Amino acid sequence: MLTSLDFLCTGARWPPEGEEQRLRRYDDNRKLFEDEHAEVYREQMRRIERVIGNFSSVVSYGTVLSYQKLISLKIADLVFGEPPKITAAKSGQQAVIDRILSGTNLLNAAYMCAIDVSRYGDGLLLLGNRGGTPVIDATSPRNWYPVVDRDNIKHTLYHAFGWAHPLDTKRTRWELKVQVHNPEKPEDCEQHRYSLSGSENNWQIGREITSEDEVLLETQLQVCPVFRVSNVLTSDRVYGIDDYQSIDSIISELMVRISQVSKVLDKHAAPSMSGPASALEKDQVTGEWRLKVGNYYPQNTRDDPAPQYITWDASMAANFQQIELLINQLYTISEMGSAIFGDLASKTGTVPSGSALRRLMMSPLAKARRIANSFDPALKGLISACAAIYGEALPVESISIKWNDGLPDDEAENAQIMAVRTGNRPTISQHTAIRRLDGLGETDAAAELEEIRADDAEQDMGSAMPRETLENQSLRKEEQKL
């Protein structure tokens, strides 16, 4: 926990002391997201090696289970896959919001930020002013070092960003670049450069090499440009809790179990045979004994074995039961449930209805709602600040965000609900229905509707028998009677 800017003084260590565990966790989670599991789960390999001996020669991490990446992507999809509807209280203000959404990278940056919230516990959105045009970017929290009040850790005094930068292509000379944002003075940003000595991730800060014209950067903003979104925060934590830490042990164990089963199955993939020695012949070239296939091998006595394939009984039911147990625990602890991973408990190919799917997705939807609630004030603040850059007044209180759940709508179920609520009366015109279902424009939909009405008119004329035909039928009946 950093409570002052003293970690930037000459002779101090970089990265700052006390931040190593957080940064190491970020590196591990980034590797897990990018499917580099073997580098992160080396400790699990050593743990199992103590039980079964030379573990590294028995099991390899050929089976990679990318549950961590899937969880992060699904959370981002549930929050931003179906974009939220952002509206303003007044019609004139809505035009400003539409301009911000179309002119900035807000929703795309928010999607990337949602992935960081899941895998790192915190996500950061940065606002910039580029000549009167707002710019929004998502940045990695790995370079972020918040300075908090010692008496109230929820109060951030400074947002410091620092990263080591090589000065030559051989990466022998490095410098430290630092930006410091003060929420109390958002219009200015301090910039510093320091020389570095030592090795990567174990630097020592040297003298400051900042030029006078680089120290102060004018942001021309009325609010702090750093907008933070956290996953789970408690009263005694500075940084958010990521989604990976609680399920790491389960996923690593799953990978070990499945890899073990795969190795055993590979060993017994090629069948072996047993039989009498007379079934073998010596290869004169290689000197090896091999089976004479297609010959007859008599049994001289009852004790002579008959040639036969050796059948192998794996007896690995306990392994599969353990795998199933671990998967069920993964569903529970990750708060994602089984439905979001594709297990809908329906083996016949049928798809649950909309309401049934939402019941199956209650836990991940609640988790997505929790993250959406964290994004709500950040997005409103960003939109209000972007409007100020454009010279428009758009207070946060006048912005409303309607969050969607990201699940597909069940049109048949919605139609049934509407039919019940309206007493089976139409709720949509034929013209609108044709446009939506067939994707037609106004003119094409009108032409299609005219053809439908013409077909209906022809059918009505054909079903109604002309009067002359009826009279002729009556005359024939009278003649037959006579």
Buried (B, 14 or more C-beta within 10 A) or exposed (E): EBEEBEBBEEEBBBBBEEBEEBBEBBBBBBBBBEEBBBEBBEEBBEBBBEEEEEBEEBBEBEBBBBBBBBBBBBBBBBBBBBBBEBBBEEEEBBEBBEBBBEBBBBBEBBBBBBBBBBBBBBBBBBBBBEEEEBBBBBBBBBBBBBBBEEEEBEEBBBBBBBBBEEEEEEEEEBBBBBBBBBBEEBEBBBBBBBBBEEEEEEBBBBEBEBEEEEBEEEBBBEBBBBBBBBBBBEEEBBBBBBBBEEBBBBBBBBBBBBBBBBBBEEEEEEEEEEBBEBBEEEEEEEEEEEEEEEEEBEEEEEEEEEBEEEEEEEEBEEBEEBBEEBBEBBBBEBBBBBBBBEEBEEEEEEEBEBEBBBEBBEBBBEBBEBBBEBBBEBBBBBBBBBBBBBEBEBEBEBBBBEBBBBBEEBEEEEEEEBEEEEEEEEEEEEBEEBBEEEEBEEEEBEEBBEEEEEEEEEEEEEEEEEEEEEEEEEEEEEEEEE
